[in-house]
Amino acid sequence: MSVKIAAVNSAPTVGVGVVVREYDEEEDKVGVEEMERRCEIGEGGKPSLVADLLGDPICRVRHFPSHIMLVAEYGNGREIVGVIRGCIKTVTRGNSLYVKLAYILGLRVAPSHRRLGIGKKLVQKLEEWCKKNGAEYVYMATDCTNEASINLFTRKCEYTKFRTPTMLVQPVHAHYKSLGSGIAIVQLNPKLAETLYRRAFANSEFFPKDIDKILSNKLNLGTFMALPKKFLPKWDPKTGILPPSFAIMSVWSTKQLFRLQVKGVSMLTYAFCMASRVLDAWMPWMMLPSFPDVFRKFWVYFLYGLHMEGKNGPRLMKSLCAFAHNMGRDDDGCGAVVAEVGQRDPVREVIPHWRKLSMSEDLWCIKKLNYGSDEKCGLSDWLNSRPSSPLIFVDPRDI
């Protein structure tokens, strides 16, 4: 999503030096929150998507077993002018091979202190921590149009443009969506979901080794399977034998993490969007494509682990997406369901979405930290290896 890495270019100011240190919740919470309020995405009067973090500023990485948050202080007044978050996890790099990978998210630099090298210094300090804790690679994700962040990482920090998954956004309408005839949707227990995911994504990239921790997380609303009703009486999950056709996915709620809000639109645009929603509520039988109320704070449901098999797989996947939409419809304040998949993933073509709200490319950049680690194991460098599968598993904790 475009809120992952903020732009870091603005007019320079004069200062007396920068100190980067680990975040102290008791001393830094207020200063970090104030600094991040000044870092709204979108400038110059253009419409912007603003993220408001909930709880403590480090909440976005607390769900990883190994994580850190660094702050940058500027001047004698020790003003907090920058922040960065990072975590380490073990993921697949393809062909069932695992690698220790670090992830950078939530880089912010105060608008008044940009172009002073603060962003680069934060990244370098975080990389030192990642390498010290055994990470072999480190990556970040950003909007493909965010030139400032792309330049910082690729030109100044020597990252390589690596993968370009697709972000698909479906607004939550005032009406319910049809699930289709002859389709059953069942919720899977975490253990069965884990087994299916390890099987389906064994050869994919970025599949987390601790998938069991994700599926049992309180932010995970469940894993669901769609299958033809005619197979439901014959299907016994205990046997491990799957139906000839099925689709699965999990739903992750950002309700306790952050709120999003669109600001800066014209009054005409605002009136049009709200009118479409009113009409949709009054005449639900018309199934109008109403625009959600994104002008007040909302959260999203993130769909992950999307996988389908069999000739009926596409229809079953669409039914699952409709099911997730209806879950959001019943959760007042949920503005959209979002999925991110590899560009060559077959599910990309069947996930319902609004093209104007979606991104054809969400750029991931990567850097090797521990040179020689692959060679010792007889492996090729991941950066130069061809993907063994079109599947990319997007960790919901990264959002």
N, C-alpha and C positions, 0 to 999 in steps of 0.2 A: 504494500500500500504506500501511497505517496507520503504518509506521515512518518515513515521509518527514518529517513535521513533528511534533515532540513538544509536549506541553502546556507552557505557560509561566505557570501560575498557582500560587502558593503563598504562604506567609506572608512578609511583608516583613521585612527586616533593616536595620540602620543601617550605613552605610559612608561612605567618604570620597571617592568618585568612581570613575568607570569610564573606562578607556582602551581604545579599539578599534583594533587594528592588524592587519597581515597576519601570517599564521601562519608561524613559523620552525620548520622540521622538527627541527633540532638542539636547539633550546631548549624547544620546546613540546610535543613528542610525548607525553611521559610525563604532563604536566599535563592535556592534552586527553583522553587515554585515561582517566585517573582521573576527570575531571569527567563524561565521558559514561557511565561505569559507574554514576554516581549518578542518571542521568536515565532509568532504566528506565520504559518506558511501562506505565501501570497502577499505581494506588496504592490504599491503603485495604484491602489484603488481597484484592482481586479478582483473578481470573485475568488474566494479562497476557502479551503477546507481546514478548519481549525481543530486541533486535538487538545482536549482537556484531560490530563491524567488524574486518576482518582487515587485516594490513599496516599501512601508515601511515595516519593519520586522513584524509588528503586523497585517498585512493585512489578514492573515489566520484566525483570530478570529473576525475581525470586523463585519462579517456577523451574529454574534450572538448578541442578545440584551444585554447579560451580559457576559463580557469577561475581561481578564487581561493578562498582560505579565510581568514576573519577570526576573531580571538579577542578576547574581552573580558577585560581585567584589572581586578581590583578591589582597592582599598586599597594601602597602602604595601608589603605583602608580595607584590604583583603576582600574586595568585592568579588562575588562569584560571577564570572563572565562566560563560563563554558562548562559543559557537562558531557559525559559520554558513558555509555553502558556497554557491558560485554559479558559473554558467557562462553562456556566450553561444553561441548557434548560429543558423543561418539555416534557417527553416522556412516551409512554405506557410501562408497564411492563408485559402486557398480560391481556386478559379479559377486555379490555377497561378501565383499571386502569392506572392512570397517577402518575408519580413520578418525583421529581425534581432531575435531574442528572447532574453531572459535567463531563467534558471531558478534558483529558490532551493530548496535542499534542505539537510537536516541541521541545522536550527536547534535549538540546545540551550541551555538556561540552567540552571545548577545549582539544585537545589531550595531551597537555603539563601539564594539571592539573587534570587528571583523577585519580581515586582511592584515592581521598582525602575526599570523602563523600560529594562532591559538588552536585552531582546529587540527593542524598537522601535529602539534605537540601532544594534544590529547590522544590522537590516534597512535602515535609512537609509544607513549607511555602505556597505553592499553595493550599494544602488541608485545611489549616487554613482559607484561603480566601473563599474557596468553602463552608466550614461548616458555616462560619459567614454569608454567603449570602443564607443560607437555603438549600443547596444541601444535599440530603439524601444519595446518592451514588455517587461514582466517578469511572470512568473507563478510560482505555487507550487501544490502539491498536498497535500491533507491528508484524513484521515478525516472524513466528513461529520458525525460525532458529536463531533469534537474542538472543542468550543465555545471553549476558551481560544485556540487558534491562529486560529480563524475570526474571533474578536473582535479579536485583535491586528492581523490584516491588513486586515479590512474596516472596522473602526471607527477604529483608530489610525493605520493606514498607507494608508488610502484605496484599497484594492483592491476589485475588483468580482467578485462571484460569476459565473463565466463558463460553464464546462462541467461536466457531471456524468457522466463515463464510468463504466462498470460493471466492477468487479473480480470475476473468476470464479476460484474456487480448486477444484482437483480433487486430493484426496489421492492419494499413490502407494501402491497396495495391494501385498500380498504376491504376488498373482497377476498374470499377464499379461492384457491386454485383447485381445479379438479385433479384427482390422483389417477384418473383413467380407470377403465373397466377391467375386471378380471385380474387385478393386481392386489397382492397382500403386502403389507409392510409390518415387519416384526423388529423389535428391539433385541439386540444381541447382548449377552453378558460380556463384561470386559475380557474375560479369559478367551472366549470364542473369538471375539473381535481381534484380539492380539494374534491368535493363531492364523486367522485369515489374512491379516495385514502382513505378517512375516512371510507368508507364502506369496502374496500378490506383489509385494514390493522388494523381494529378495535381491533382484538385479537392478533396482532403481538407484538413483542418486539421492543423498540427503535423508534417507530413511533412518530415524533415530533408534539407537539400540534400546533406549529406555521407553519404548512405546507403551509399555504397561503403566508407567508413571503418568503418561499423558492421558490415557484412557480412564484412569482412576482419579484424575484431577477434578476438583469441584467445579471448574469452569467448563468441563466437558459435559454436555447435556445428553450424551448417549451415542451409540453406534447403531445404525439401522440398515436393514436389508430389505430390498424389494424383490419379490419373486412372483411368478404366476400363481394365482390361487389354486389352480389344479394340482400344483406340486406341494402345496402346504400340508395336506394330510399325510403325504408320503415322506416328507422331509423330517428327519430326526437329527438335530444338531449334535447329539452325542456320538453319532457314528462317524462324523467327520466327512461324510459324503455330501457334496454340494449339489444343489439343483442344476439342471442343464443350463438354465439362464438365471442370472441374478445380478443385482447391483448393490453395492454397499457404500456407506459414507458415515462420517462422524460429524457432530455439530459442536462447535466451541463458541461460547458466549463471551463477548468483551464487556459485558455489562458492569463487571466489577473492576475493570481495568482503566477504561477511558471513555470519554464522550466525544463525538464528532459534531461539528456544526458548520454549515455553509454560511459565509458572510460576504457582503459586498455586492450582492446581485441588485439589479434595478427593480424598482417598484412594479414595473410591468411584468417582469419575469416572475416576481414573487406572487402577484395577483393571478397570473395564469396557472402557476403550479398549485396554488391553494384552491382555485376554482375547479381544477381537474379532480382534486381529492374530494371536494364537496359533492360533485356530480357522481363520483364513483360510490360514495357512501349512500347517496339517495337512490341511485339506480344500479345496484350491484349486478343485476341480471344482464346489463349491457357489457360487463367485463371491460370497462374502460381502462386504458393504461395510465392510471393516475400517478402523479408524482408524489412521493412521500414528503412529510413535513420535515425536511432536512434543515429548516431555518431555526429550529429549536434543537437542543442537544439530544443526540440519539446514539445508540450503539448498534453493533452489527452482529450477526451470526456468521461465523467463519466455517465453511464446509471444507473438510479435509479427508484424506484417505479415500477419495472418490475412485471407484473401480467397478468395472462391469465385465461380464462374460456371457457368451451365448448369443444367439440370434436376436433375442428379445432384450438384450442388454441396454441398448439406447433408450427404448421406451421405458424400461424400468428405472434408468437413471433420471430421466425427466420426471418420473413419478416421485422419486426421492427428493428431487429439488423442489417440487411442488409441496411435498410434505414439510420440508424445512421452512419454506415460505409461510405455510399455514401456522407453524410453530411460532414464527416471528410475528405473524398477524395477531396471535393470542397473547403476545408479550408486549404490552403497551410501552412504546419507547424504542422498539427495534425498528430501525429504518431501512435495513437492507440485509440480504444474504450475499455473502462474498465467497468466491472460490478462486484459488490460484493453482494452475496446472501447467505442465510443460507444453510447449507449442505443438509437439508431435503426439501428445497424449490423445488417444481416441475420444476420451470423455469431453475434450474441449469443444467438439462440434455439437454436443447435445445439451450442454448446460445452458438453461435459459438465462439471458442477460440483456441489459440495455447497452448497446454499442457506445453511446455517447458517454456513459458513466464508466465504461470499462477501459482497460489499458491493454493494447496488443502486446506491449513489452514492458516488463518490470525488470530492470537490469540488476543482475547479481555480478559483483566483482569479487575476485579472490586473489589471495597472495600466499605463497609458500613461506613458512616460517622456519621449518626445521629441514634444512637441506641435507640430503644424504639418507634420510629416514626411509624413503621408498626403495632406494637402491639396495639398502641393507637387507630388505625383505624380497628382493628380486622383482620389484614392481616398477612400472613406468610412472613418470611424473603425472599426477592427476590432471594438471593444467593442460598437458599435451596429449591426453588420452581421449579417444573417441568415446562418447557415451555408449554404454553397453545396453541401454534400454531407453525408450522415449519417455519413460516415467520419471518424474521428479516429485518426491514427497515433500510437501511444504508443511513444516512444523508449525502448529497453531501458536506455539509460544513465541514464535518470531514476529507475530503480527503486532 
